[in-house]
C-alpha cells in the first residue's frame, strides 16, 4: 500500500529523540508499572524534562539561524517519556500537534511547542 503519511508526519517521526535514551538514569520502573515505563517523580526523570525543554529552545534557535527562509515547529512532550522532535512547516499541511488541542498540557508544562514562524 502507498505511504499516506504527510511530510510533516514523516519528519516529526524521523526527527525525534527520547531524552532518557541518551544518559544513564534510574528513572526506569521494574515489574508492575501500570503501563508507565518511567517514574515521573524520580530526580533523573525531572532532570530529563528540564534538559528536554532546554534542547527544544536550542533547536528552535538553531533551525531559525541555519534555515532563515523556512519555518519549523519544535516540540517537547513529557508524559510517559520526555521526547523532543521537530518538522518543517509545509503549506497545506497541519502541524504535527495543534497548540489549541494541547492547551491544557501546555499550561501544565507537559508540552512545549515552539513555532519559528513566519516563512512557509
HELIX and SHEET records of a PDB file:
HELIX    1   1 UNK A    7  UNK A   14  1                                   8    
HELIX    2   2 UNK A   19  UNK A   22  5                                   4    
HELIX    3   3 UNK A   43  UNK A   66  1                                  24    
HELIX    4   4 UNK A  103  UNK A  108  1                                   6    
SHEET    1   A 4 UNK A  16  UNK A  18  0                                        
SHEET    2   A 4 UNK A  83  UNK A  88 -1                                        
SHEET    3   A 4 UNK A  72  UNK A  77 -1                                        
SHEET    4   A 4 UNK A 111  UNK A 115 -1                                        
END                                                                             
